Amino acid sequence: MYFSPGEHPPPHFHVYYGEHTATVDIRTCEWIEGDFPRKQLKLTLAWAELHQEELLENWELVMSGKPPSKISPLR
């Protein structure tokens, strides 16, 4: 997970797969927008549910100007 200056609420993260991108809401673990292959989106949403607390903690870090912590990939 990384961050870019100017991130904005609601808490979310961006996902990239080849030429595809999507945005996922951290609070609901739901797809917000983007064009993402169905299988990869399902895996991403499952990962987000497993790591929701860590994602929210990272969001707070980023919003306070600190770098996010590493989060384990889906295995």
N, C-alpha and C positions, 0 to 999 in steps of 0.2 A: 504494500500500500504506500502510495506517495501522495503528495498534495501539491496544489498549485495556488499561487496567490489569488485572492479574490473569490475563493469558494464561498458559497452562500447556503443558507437554510433552504429547505429542510435537510437534515442529515442524509447524505447519499454518497454513493461511490460510482465511479465510471468503470466499465469493463470493456476490454478490447480483445478481439479474436480475429486475426487476419485483418480484413478490411471492415469488419463489423464493430459497432460500438453500441453500448447500452448504458442506461443509468438505473441504479437500483436504490430504492428508499430503504435506509437502514432500519427505521422504526417498524416498518411493515414487512420487510424482506420481499417487496414486490417490485416488478419491473415498472419503471416510470415512463421511459421512452427509449427509442433506438431501434436498430435493426440487428437482431442477433439470432443465430441458428437455434432452433427449439431445444435440441439436446444440450447444447452448451449453456443456454439460459437456465434450464432446469437444474443443471449441476451448479451453476453460480448461485441460484436462489437457495439450494440446499446448503451450500457452503455458508451463505450469509446467515441462514437460520442457526447453524451450528456455532457461528462466531459473532452473533449479534451483539453481545455484551462487549466484546473486544472492539468491534467496529464502532460502537457508540463511544467507548473510551477514547479511541483514536480520533473520532470526530471532535471530541472536546479538546484533545491535545492540539489538533490542527487549528481549531478556532481560537485557541489561546496563543498561537504562534510557535508551538513546539512541534518537533517532528513526530510522526506516528510510530508506534511500535510494530514489530513484525508480527504477522498472523500466519499460522501454518496453512499450507495448501490443503485442498481436499484430497484425501487418500482413499 
